[in-house]
Amino acid sequence: MRLMLEEDLAWCKTLPDVQHQTQSTLREDDFLIHYVAGPISCDGEENIPHNIDKLFKARTDVMHALGNRSLVFTAPFIFSLDSNHNSYNRLGLFDIDRDEREAAMQDFWDQLLTSGLIDGVHFVDGWQRSPGARREHLTATENDIPAFYL
């Protein structure tokens, strides 16, 4: 398996670039692909780092539970392999209006969740507070993607 590495996304300058590269990379791998969803910005901009750390911890827990024949990712993982926000910043996602950013991110995840590439979605405690995670939940259930609750 070839994991998605920072280098895979280094050339990306826009969210559509990330979308294309992510789907291309996921199609190359013959593994179970799971996604961890939860709140990121709904608790306020000041809580984004804490929420991202929470998603990374959940991702690690799910990876251990599923074993080495799976790829588990979460929103920050698509953009960076660590909890630094370098890739988010490079794409300018924090330089645009919050509503515009949220709409762009929701469209990104809608496309990925409807791509047929995702085998399961794990929802971190508190996902119900997040408009994005609620939408991801709806998209997953509408597309018969198994949902798990952490």
FENPECOR-V752385 format. One record per residue. N is the residue number from 1. RES is the residue in one small letter. PSI is psi in degrees with one decimal (* if undefined). D_CENTER is the distance of its C-alpha to the mean C-alpha in Angstrom with 1 decimal. Layout:
BEGIN
n: [N N]
res: [RES RES]
psi: [PSI PSI]
d_center: [D_CENTER D_CENTER]
END
This chain:
BEGIN
n: [1 2 3 4 5 6 7 8 9 10 11 12 13 14 15 16 17 18 19 20 21 22 23 24 25 26 27 28 29 30 31 32 33 34 35 36 37 38 39 40 41 42 43 44 45 46 47 48 49 50 51 52 53 54 55 56 57 58 59 60 61 62 63 64 65 66 67 68 69 70 71 72 73 74 75 76 77 78 79 80 81 82 83 84 85 86 87 88 89 90 91 92 93 94 95 96 97 98 99 100 101 102 103 104 105 106 107 108 109 110 111 112 113 114 115 116 117 118 119 120 121 122 123 124 125 126 127 128 129 130 131 132 133 134 135 136 137 138 139 140 141 142 143 144 145 146 147 148 149 150]
res: [m r l m l e e d l a w c k t l p d v q h q t q s t l r e d d f l i h y v a g p i s c d g e e n i p h n i d k l f k a r t d v m h a l g n r s l v f t a p f i f s l d s n h n s y n r l g l f d i d r d e r e a a m q d f w d q l l t s g l i d g v h f v d g w q r s p g a r r e h l t a t e n d i p a f y l]
psi: [140.9 105.7 149.8 119.8 163.2 -36.9 -29.8 -29.0 -1.5 -32.5 -15.9 129.3 -14.4 163.7 -39.3 -34.9 -45.2 -42.2 -50.1 -48.6 -39.8 -49.9 -38.2 -44.0 -44.2 -33.9 -25.2 -23.3 138.1 59.8 164.7 136.4 118.8 152.3 139.3 121.9 150.5 -177.7 140.7 -60.4 -6.2 -19.7 7.0 148.1 -34.4 -19.7 0.0 -49.1 -42.4 -44.9 -36.8 -42.7 -40.1 -41.0 -40.2 -40.7 -44.8 -40.3 -45.3 -44.3 -43.8 -40.3 -44.7 -38.6 -37.2 -24.3 -175.6 3.9 26.1 156.0 122.1 128.8 165.6 169.4 -51.1 -30.1 -33.4 -34.2 -20.5 146.9 -5.4 -179.8 7.1 156.5 24.4 -45.8 -38.6 -45.0 -41.1 -36.7 -7.3 20.7 -23.9 2.4 -4.2 164.0 139.3 -44.7 -39.7 -43.0 -46.2 -42.8 -41.6 -42.1 -39.9 -41.1 -41.7 -51.4 -33.6 -46.3 -41.7 -42.5 -25.2 5.1 -14.2 5.4 -16.2 126.4 -15.5 150.2 130.5 128.3 121.2 145.8 131.9 -0.3 -28.1 -24.1 -20.6 118.2 -38.3 -44.9 -35.9 -40.5 -41.4 -37.4 -47.3 -45.6 -42.6 -47.3 -37.7 -24.3 17.5 35.5 124.5 135.8 137.8 146.6 121.8 *]
d_center: [19.3 17.9 14.7 12.6 14.3 14.5 17.4 15.5 13.9 16.9 18.7 16.1 17.5 15.8 12.6 14.4 15.0 11.4 11.0 14.2 13.7 10.3 12.2 15.3 14.1 12.7 16.0 18.0 17.0 19.0 17.0 15.3 11.6 9.7 6.4 6.6 6.6 9.1 10.9 10.3 13.2 15.2 17.4 18.5 17.6 19.5 17.2 13.9 14.7 15.6 12.6 10.3 12.9 12.8 9.2 10.3 13.4 12.0 10.1 13.6 15.4 13.7 14.3 17.9 18.4 17.4 19.2 19.3 19.0 15.3 12.0 9.4 6.0 3.5 2.4 6.0 6.4 5.9 8.4 10.5 11.6 12.9 12.6 14.7 13.6 15.5 13.1 12.2 16.0 16.9 15.2 17.1 14.4 16.4 19.6 19.3 20.2 17.7 18.1 17.7 14.4 13.1 14.5 13.0 9.4 10.4 12.0 9.2 7.2 10.7 11.7 9.1 9.9 13.5 13.8 15.1 13.0 11.1 13.7 12.4 10.0 10.8 11.3 12.2 15.6 15.8 13.1 16.2 16.7 13.6 14.3 10.7 10.1 13.6 13.0 10.1 12.7 15.4 13.7 13.2 16.7 18.2 17.0 18.2 15.0 16.0 14.6 15.2 15.8 15.7]
END
